[in-house]
Amino acid sequence: MQNTKIISKTAAIKAATKLGYQCRHRAKCRGYNGQTQQCDLVVVLPGGYDLGLNKQPDGSYGLVADFWSDYISKYLADPETLQKAYDMYSELCKTQGYEAAEAMLNAAKISKFKQACNLYETMELAQQQGYYVVQHELPDGSIRLELQDGNENTKKILVDLPSTGEMKVEAEGYSGSSCQEATKFLESLGTVQSTLKPEYYEPQKEGVRNSV
C-alpha cells in the first residue's frame, strides 16, 4: 500500500510547480458541489477540485481532497500506476477490505505528485546531511538520486523513485550495519522499501554494496 504522508511543505510546493500548478497558503480547497475546506496549503488544479494539505500534530501534512472520479487523478496521477490500481481494486476489496482498497486507489490518484514530493523531500534531507545529490531521469519514468559524500568517494546512497510514489534505497560501499546507519535519516519519509542482503551480516569492510 502506498504511503501518502507529506513531510515538507516546501517539497510539496516544489512538486506542484514541477507539475505546472500553483499553490496558495491558508486558502480554501475546492471539492464536490462547490464545497470548500480551509487548508494550510492548497495545490490549485484546473476545474473545480483542488488538493489541500493540513499540518498534523507530528509536523507532517495530511491530504484533503475529493478523490471521486478523475477530478484529481487526471492532473496528479501516473496513468500506468492508476490503471494497475483499478485492476487490483476488486481483489484487494475481497482480501483486505474496502478501506484498504480505497486507500490504495486514492494513493494512485496522486502518484505523480507523490513521486515529485519524494524527490524534493529526499533532496532536502540529503542536503541537510551534507550529501551532494545527482539526479537521473530513467526511461521508465523513474527518478534515481545518487547521494554522494564528498569525504567518502567509495560510498554513496542510491534512491530510486518510481512513478508509483514509492521509494527504494540502496547503500553502496557499506557493509554490516553501517548501511542502515547511513540511510537512517531517510526513515522520516515513511515510504522506504528495505531489503537486507547477506553482506549485512558480515563484518564491515570496504567495497561492499548493500540494499537497505
Phi, psi and omega in degrees: 000144180285150174252119185256018178294134175251126184256346185226120177293324178299318178295321179297320179295316178296322179296316178298317179297320179300325181272356176095020183241150179268160177239151175233137178271140177046060184233174180267131178267125184274144179215210186302134173056034177080004179290149180227158175220132180292131181226157177293325179215138179233126171272111186277119182251158175299154181085205187251014183232140181234176172244123181251154176230131177237133181290135181261166180304330181275002178095347177279179182238126175272155185263143175235119181193155170263106186273006182297145177055218183245023184300325179261317189295330182292348178249331191242359184256150166279122187304317181293318178297319180295318179296319178298323179294318177297320180295328183272348192302308184298316180294321180293325175301319181289320188270326184238351177103164184298317183297319179295319180294319178295319179298318178296316181292317180296323176297320179295330182289347175235024188298324179292321177294319181294323176300316179294321176298315178302321179302306185285329175293318178297317179297319178300310182296319181296317180293327176295331179272359178089015179276148171267129188251128174245128184252136177233130173268121184264155184302331182276008180093354178284162175239132175246130176250132172255118178260112186247132176267119183300338181269349182230085185295337183269356183241140175203162179245128178256127179240116178260130182240090179288167182289354177287345183093005178268183178219148171225131185241136179226127178262123184251129180095007180249160174217161181062208183285355181296335179292320178290323179296322182291330184256005184301329183294345179273353184297333181295341178290334173072009184231017188277129172276130185240136174220126178265118176278165179304329181299338180301327185270001179268159175301150182294133177206165184281157171079019180251141182247123182239147168262136181229000000 
